[in-house]
């Protein structure tokens, strides 16, 4: 797009390199001069000393992803505000995850969130199905994520896409080897703060160009860009208010509550109270960051309302509108373009780092650790293996990124795979937490059948000729002075013609825009099912998993399906005891151990920590003030007593589990006294 040479871009290159070096070395500073990760828990959970503000920014960053930078502004420019209403689903998901998901597995002592499924169903099959779903989805997503900024870098400042791809992958692997979750969160914070500053700069520049802040809203409104609360009742519409809310709600619950990289952040905190405060405080932050990206889109549209760069032939794809704006309107300020490109680069980098950490942890805990070959190895050896696994995933993701650059069809397939796998993953966790009758046979059947049906719908939708309808744009105001000096119409290379910039987003940018064709033909089954908007895929998958899982579990229930009541949501457990009929059999699980941080990790006194966590069992015994060492002793003794009572159950079958619990409570009372 620009005809500037190397000397004109010298400041941009300098700022680009300086920012990448800073955002890479600063998060790793503590690795060389501070406290190092000595154990697997340190690496996975970030040493337990991550501030709440940093955690909030990291969660918000993971929530919005790269699409908040490039996807939302172009979505508003060419399609309007329909996708803005996905915010309703995101906001609704936060309290549900906070009060339904987190209380269940926060204090179970698990490292992988899918380890919870193994405890609940006593089935490695269910655990591995969920883990494999996450791993495949994460690899495909990360492959297209790391490729996302490479096209912009190639188009704007001339860096070959393979150089950017290799650089992102190599730096990610270095992060994986030298840092843990704490380094990834620090990188997220740097990225989030940078994008906030750049977004504010874009909005200010737009105000200067159009002549006031209010015109950023009035111009798009006059041209039909602001259209909210559109309830069509048609499930085949790409997105309306209903599908935006429901679809994003179920997808967000799957991501926030069932995905390792998010849950890993929750479990790195000391108490449930801290998790709750962080998640609920994150709602206004996500609303602000989410809206900021759309206001950027309003500003860009207000500037180009009378001269659309894509219609005028200056850009090839919708997603190029924001990089074009940065080139065009900030050409007078050396280095700003380089900072913007560096933020795109760092955005893909920080997402890749956190996902490598999570992928390696899940692979080790769910697939390798149970193998006899790895039994009895030291904690340090486990940490070495996890870091090696993360490096392997870094290379694999880079390979997927190269495949994306060569085969544009991989992009759409990975996007559809992501939406299709959210439902089965969410459904199996709902079965585990909220359906007492659910067993491993029902859970496995629900996940498998849901995957088959949703994938059938997904790939069937590729056969449907869906219309790409864009809102009208204008080139009537284009003059020789509309764009800055040096802006030229680009040549249409094969790579740019076949690869979108924003690949990670939920938006279909893969079809050439064309005028809608009005047809009166009525679709027949299964074409009518294939035409359903992909926004509903997560809802459909969740519904199928829960219904099939519940029915199969009810038909195949057996006394061997007993499990520890702590694996249910406390409210569901209390409700199940109030229902009529035969009382469900629960057995204590000695593998469930309270989370006890070390002395240097404690953010609150241990007595308060235990009081906070006691709420998960639905009772608070008013524990007395104790020293940390005494608490650790009591907790360890409690676990030993639980194990002893569990062993006694197998010998003395004449006693019911309720009698054993009463006996255990009596012994614990004596110990505390």
Number of C-alpha atoms within 10 A of each C-alpha: 19 19 13 14 10 12 9 12 19 14 18 23 22 13 21 21 14 15 20 17 12 13 21 23 15 14 21 23 14 16 16 10 8 9 10 17 22 12 16 23 17 19 25 27 21 24 24 22 16 17 10 17 13 18 24 24 24 26 25 22 23 22 18 16 17 24 23 21 27 26 27 31 29 25 22 25 28 19 19 25 23 21 23 21 20 24 18 17 21 26 20 18 22 22 16 15 20 20 13 19 22 22 23 19 23 24 21 19 16 20 21 24 27 25 23 23 27 18 20 26 23 18 16 18 16 26 25 19 19 26 26 17 18 23 21 16 20 22 23 23 24 27 29 28 29 33 32 29 29 27 24 24 21 16 19 22 20 15 15 13 21 17 12 19 25 18 16 25 25 17 19 27 24 16 29 28 18 17 26 29 30 27 26 27 27 22 28 29 24 23 25 21 14 17 22 16 10 19 21 15 15 22 21 15 18 26 19 12 16 17 12 12 14 10 17 24 17 14 19 22 15 9 15 13 22 18 11 14 11 12 11 13 11 13 18 19 14 22 24 24 20 22 28 22 24 20 25 27 25 27 29 25 25 24 22 26 25 25 24 25 27 20 21 22 21 25 26 24 26 23 22 22 12 14 23 19 13 22 21 15 15 22 18 12 16 21 15 12 20 20 16 21 26 25 21 28 32 30 28 29 29 23 25 23 20 15 19 23 25 18 15 14 14 20 22 22 23 22 26 24 25 21 19 24 20 20 24 19 17 17 17 10 11 16 19 20 27 26 24 22 25 24 25 22 27 25 28 26 31 30 25 30 29 27 28 32 30 27 24 23 28 25 19 19 19 22 15 14 15 12 9 8 9 12 10 9 10 11 13 13 13 19 22 13 17 27 26 16 19 26 23 15 22 28 16 16 26 25 16 21 29 18 17 24 24 13 13 16 14 18 23 19 14 23 21 22 21 23 24 32 26 29 30 33 29 29 28 28 25 22 27 26 23 18 19 20 22 26 28 27 21 28 31 24 20 29 28 17 17 28 23 15 14 25 19 13 21 23 15 15 21 14 11 13 8 14 15 17 14 15 12 13 18 14 15 11 11 15 9 7 7 15 19 15 13 13 16 15 16 14 13 12 9 8 14 18 14 17 22 24 23 29 29 26 19 17 18 14 20 17 10 10 13 10 10 11 10 7 6 6 6 8 11 8 9 11 15 14 17 20 23 18 19 26 28 25 27 29 24 21 29 30 18 21 29 26 16 20 30 23 15 20 25 15 11 15 16 11 9 9 19 19 21 15 20 23 24 26 26 21 13 15 20 14 10 16 12 10 9 7 8 7 10 14 15 16 19 19 18 17 13 19 15 19 18 18 18 13 11 9 13 17 15 10 13 23 18 15 19 19 17 15 22 17 14 21 18 13 11 13 8 10 12 11 11 12 11 17 11 13 17 16 10 15 17 14 14 20 17 13 17 20 16 13 21 17 12 13 17 10 10 10 9 9 12 13 17 12 11 18 15 11 13 17 14 11 14 16 10 9 11 11 7
